[in-house]
Amino acid sequence: MSGTAVNRGVCDLDLREKLRQCALGLYERVRDHFGDEEKTSLWFRTPNPHFGGMSPWTLAVIGNGAKLARIVEDLLEGEFP
């Protein structure tokens, strides 16, 4: 295996871990707001007009996790777009 492939694999793992930590942090913020795992899970799966009619989960999966995080923070702080 070339050095480049090995380095890219390590970078990919580091990036995945950072993304996982960000996603977990966002989930925990929403869960703290709702105070309930079931409500939090439902919220992440339900289409939402704040996300262009997509569910928060879909928004994250298609690569807009940063946008999702910004909107969630605004909503939790009472700033509705």
C-alpha positions as CSV (number, residue, x, y, z in Angstrom):
1,M,0.0,0.0,0.0
2,S,1.4,3.4,-0.9
3,G,2.1,6.1,1.7
4,T,-0.5,8.3,0.2
5,A,-3.2,5.7,0.6
6,V,-2.3,5.1,4.2
7,N,-2.2,8.9,5.0
8,R,-5.6,9.4,3.3
9,G,-7.0,6.6,5.3
10,V,-5.8,8.2,8.6
11,C,-7.2,11.5,7.5
12,D,-10.5,9.9,6.6
13,L,-10.7,8.4,10.1
14,D,-9.9,11.7,11.7
15,L,-12.5,13.5,9.6
16,R,-15.1,10.8,10.3
17,E,-14.4,11.0,14.1
18,K,-14.7,14.8,14.0
19,L,-18.0,14.6,12.1
20,R,-19.3,11.9,14.4
21,Q,-18.5,14.1,17.4
22,C,-20.2,17.1,15.8
23,A,-23.3,15.1,15.0
24,L,-23.4,13.7,18.5
25,G,-23.1,17.2,20.0
26,L,-25.9,18.4,17.8
27,Y,-28.1,15.5,18.7
28,E,-27.4,16.1,22.4
29,R,-28.3,19.8,22.1
30,V,-31.7,18.9,20.6
31,R,-32.3,16.1,23.1
32,D,-31.5,18.5,25.9
33,H,-34.1,20.9,24.5
34,F,-36.8,18.2,24.2
35,G,-35.8,16.3,27.2
36,D,-36.7,13.0,25.6
37,E,-35.0,10.5,23.2
38,E,-38.2,9.6,21.4
39,K,-39.2,13.2,20.7
40,T,-35.6,14.0,19.5
41,S,-35.6,11.0,17.2
42,L,-38.9,12.0,15.8
43,W,-37.8,15.6,15.3
44,F,-34.7,14.4,13.3
45,R,-36.9,12.3,11.0
46,T,-39.8,14.7,10.4
47,P,-39.8,17.0,7.4
48,N,-39.4,20.6,8.6
49,P,-40.1,23.9,6.8
50,H,-37.0,25.4,8.4
51,F,-35.0,22.9,6.3
52,G,-36.7,23.4,3.0
53,G,-39.2,20.7,3.8
54,M,-36.5,18.1,4.4
55,S,-36.0,16.3,7.7
56,P,-32.9,17.4,9.7
57,W,-31.5,13.9,9.2
58,T,-31.8,14.2,5.4
59,L,-30.2,17.6,5.5
60,A,-27.2,16.2,7.3
61,V,-27.0,13.1,5.1
62,I,-26.8,15.2,1.9
63,G,-23.9,17.1,3.2
64,N,-25.5,20.2,4.8
65,G,-24.6,19.3,8.4
66,A,-23.0,22.8,9.0
67,K,-26.2,24.5,7.8
68,L,-28.2,22.2,10.0
69,A,-26.1,23.0,13.0
70,R,-26.4,26.8,12.4
71,I,-30.2,26.6,12.0
72,V,-30.6,24.4,15.1
73,E,-28.5,26.7,17.2
74,D,-30.6,29.7,16.0
75,L,-33.9,27.8,16.7
76,L,-32.7,26.8,20.2
77,E,-31.7,30.4,20.9
78,G,-35.2,31.6,19.8
79,E,-34.0,33.1,16.5
80,F,-36.4,31.9,13.9
81,P,-35.5,32.5,10.3
